[in-house]
Amino acid sequence: MTKGTPSMGKRNKTVHIRCRRCGKVAFHKSKRVCAACGFKRGSKRTSYNWRKKSKKG
């Protein structure tokens, strides 16, 4: 099993498409959920503390 250049040529399937809510290419086609904002999972947007920039005082 090779992990290098030959396996990179097989990456030709589109998994994520453009999200209607946030506009990022993060909407999973088969899961039907956006990885960036959590669209279709609920009304709350997905947010993580590690994503936010800390404010320098």
JOHU-V939474 format. One line per field, one symbol per residue. phi: phi as a letter, one per 20 degrees, with the letter a starting at -180 (. if undefined). A space follows every 10 residues. Layout:
phi->???
//
This chain:
phi->.edegffffe eceeedcfef edneeceffe flcefedngn erefffbcff efeeeee
//
